[in-house]
Amino acid sequence: MNAIQILGPKTNPTVSLNRSHPLPTSDPNTPDSEILVRVHAAGITADELTWPEVYSASNPTRIPGFDISGVVAALPSTYTGPLSVGDPVYAMLHPDRGKGQADYVYARPEELARKSECLSHAQAAALPIPALTAWEALFKRAWSSTSIPTGDASSLRVLVTGASGAVGNMVVQLAKKVVGARVVALASGAKHGYLRELGADETVDYAAADWEREVGMKSVDAVFDAAGDGVLARAWATVKDDGVVVTVADPPPVWATDKGAVPRELEGRPGVRYLYFVVSPDGETLGRISGLIDEGTIKPLPVVEFSVDKAVEAWDFARRRGRQGKVVVNFVADA
Ligand SMILES: NC(=O)c1ccc[n+]([C@@H]2O[C@H](COP(=O)([O-])OP(=O)(O)OC[C@H]3O[C@@H](n4cnc5c(N)ncnc54)[C@H](OP(=O)(O)O)[C@@H]3O)[C@@H](O)[C@H]2O)c1
């Protein structure tokens, strides 16, 4: 089968296409709980090249890719769930198993959801990690689904950094359309019109010398950071003293891995909550995302599609800044 592989050391990886990779085999420990999916399209998260899972001993094939859309090719004989062979599905695969950038992959039932009929496979393959990350940031980390002050949600004001990226796009839409918050989107000026169409109430250019003042000092209830580093360093100043800062950007800040560390920007501000997390697979939430797309509440991500024979170019393109759209590799033509 066709499979993308990341070869070489983490310090100097190369992406290559293997046209005769062996078909996958199910996990011998859990043969009854794995569903074979014929992958039609797989999304690229370019930073995956820096993620340790790709290089771990549990991934000898070095096939990357956690976000897939395709059709059920085979079910375990003991399967009693709702899916049938031929059903269109999409998933985020568990990072320990990954391997989605290939013609076939095994997925667990709890990772899969039915693909929305409104989406092509390419559009669906772009969604899982960005949508699940945004959902988890809003509804499980910053607030729980019961602690969002929905009664007065319109008085909530949130800042989204990296707003034009895949994760930021989903945070903007869910914060506006599902929570009902007032959304400030930080992005390059060229993306402001599109972000307003998605629902952003205010747009601020990250190229401005004092963008944090434009957002307003201590003026937002929550910061959702998908840009990290220097952007996160400046975003702390915008959060209220009883607000929350959630970052997912790679590489994670020092305080995320050193549990004793406190962001120096928060000295003297004990009321600000802050957290970094790594997203988990969640087919149930993907089912809700399909529903939100079907009813027109949220729009799919823009995608830039590459056929599998152009997979190496796809990975190069996915690493470029300023592009518009999530990069997807099609393993079936017209996915
Ligand atoms: N922790 C997790 O579970 C998790 C899950 C998903 C993603 N992530 C990480 O989250 C980040 C965002 O992912 P993504 O898929 O949304 O990436 P993406 O589509 O490439 O978007 C990145 C966004 O950040 C902006 N950006 C990058 N550098 C910036 C800078 N120096 N100043 C201002 N804006 C900057 C980009 O703006 P331009 O287009 O203008 O450059 C773009 O809007 C990545 O680091 C990714 O690895 C983590």
The ligand as a Tripos MOL2 file, in Angstrom:
@<TRIPOS>MOLECULE
LIG
   48    52     1     0     0
SMALL
NO_CHARGES

@<TRIPOS>ATOM
      1 N1         -1.2720   20.4380   22.4850 N.am      1 LIG1
      2 C1         -2.0540   19.8610   21.5530 C.2       1 LIG1
      3 O1         -2.7800   18.8940   21.8070 O.2       1 LIG1
      4 C2         -2.0670   20.4340   20.1640 C.ar      1 LIG1
      5 C3         -3.0750   20.0680   19.2530 C.ar      1 LIG1
      6 C4         -3.0860   20.6700   17.9970 C.ar      1 LIG1
      7 C5         -2.1170   21.6010   17.6530 C.ar      1 LIG1
      8 N2         -1.1450   21.8950   18.5670 N.ar      1 LIG1
      9 C6         -0.1560   22.9370   18.2810 C.3       1 LIG1
     10 O2         -0.8730   24.1710   18.2600 O.3       1 LIG1
     11 C7         -0.2770   25.0410   17.3230 C.3       1 LIG1
     12 C8         -1.3210   25.4660   16.2960 C.3       1 LIG1
     13 O3         -1.6800   24.3420   15.5140 O.3       1 LIG1
     14 P1         -2.4370   24.5470   14.1300 P.3       1 LIG1
     15 O4         -2.6850   23.2070   13.5770 O.co2     1 LIG1
     16 O5         -3.5520   25.4810   14.3080 O.co2     1 LIG1
     17 O6         -1.2900   25.2650   13.2680 O.3       1 LIG1
     18 P2         -1.4610   26.2150   11.9970 P.3       1 LIG1
     19 O7         -2.6830   25.8630   11.2410 O.co2     1 LIG1
     20 O8         -0.1400   26.1990   11.3290 O.co2     1 LIG1
     21 O9         -1.7110   27.6540   12.6400 O.3       1 LIG1
     22 C9         -0.7170   28.3290   13.3560 C.3       1 LIG1
     23 C10        -1.2160   29.7480   13.5400 C.3       1 LIG1
     24 O10        -0.3080   30.4470   14.3940 O.3       1 LIG1
     25 C11         0.0570   31.6750   13.7720 C.3       1 LIG1
     26 N3          1.4180   31.9820   14.1600 N.ar      1 LIG1
     27 C12         2.5000   31.1920   14.0580 C.ar      1 LIG1
     28 N4          3.5800   31.8330   14.5130 N.ar      1 LIG1
     29 C13         3.1630   33.0550   14.9030 C.ar      1 LIG1
     30 C14         3.8270   34.1880   15.4330 C.ar      1 LIG1
     31 N5          5.1360   34.1870   15.6880 N.pl3     1 LIG1
     32 N6          3.0970   35.2930   15.6810 N.ar      1 LIG1
     33 C15         1.7710   35.3260   15.4400 C.ar      1 LIG1
     34 N7          1.0690   34.2640   14.9370 N.ar      1 LIG1
     35 C16         1.7940   33.1570   14.6640 C.ar      1 LIG1
     36 C17        -0.0720   31.4320   12.2840 C.3       1 LIG1
     37 O11        -0.2610   32.6680   11.6220 O.3       1 LIG1
     38 P3          0.3070   32.8790   10.1270 P.3       1 LIG1
     39 O12        -0.4720   31.9640    9.2300 O.co2     1 LIG1
     40 O13         0.0380   34.3120    9.8290 O.co2     1 LIG1
     41 O14         1.7560   32.5250   10.1910 O.co2     1 LIG1
     42 C18        -1.3060   30.5360   12.2400 C.3       1 LIG1
     43 O15        -2.4840   31.2990   12.2840 O.3       1 LIG1
     44 C19         0.9040   24.2920   16.7380 C.3       1 LIG1
     45 O16         2.0450   24.6110   17.4890 O.3       1 LIG1
     46 C20         0.5300   22.8320   16.9570 C.3       1 LIG1
     47 O17         1.6490   21.9860   17.0070 O.3       1 LIG1
     48 C21        -1.0990   21.3290   19.7910 C.ar      1 LIG1
@<TRIPOS>BOND
     1     1     2 1
     2     2     3 2
     3     2     4 1
     4     4     5 ar
     5     4    48 ar
     6     5     6 ar
     7     6     7 ar
     8     7     8 ar
     9     8     9 1
    10     8    48 ar
    11     9    10 1
    12     9    46 1
    13    10    11 1
    14    11    12 1
    15    11    44 1
    16    12    13 1
    17    13    14 1
    18    14    15 2
    19    14    16 1
    20    14    17 1
    21    17    18 1
    22    18    19 2
    23    18    20 1
    24    18    21 1
    25    21    22 1
    26    22    23 1
    27    23    24 1
    28    23    42 1
    29    24    25 1
    30    25    26 1
    31    25    36 1
    32    26    27 ar
    33    26    35 ar
    34    27    28 ar
    35    28    29 ar
    36    29    30 ar
    37    29    35 ar
    38    30    31 1
    39    30    32 ar
    40    32    33 ar
    41    33    34 ar
    42    34    35 ar
    43    36    37 1
    44    36    42 1
    45    37    38 1
    46    38    39 2
    47    38    40 1
    48    38    41 1
    49    42    43 1
    50    44    45 1
    51    44    46 1
    52    46    47 1
@<TRIPOS>SUBSTRUCTURE
     1 LIG1         1 GROUP 0 **** ****
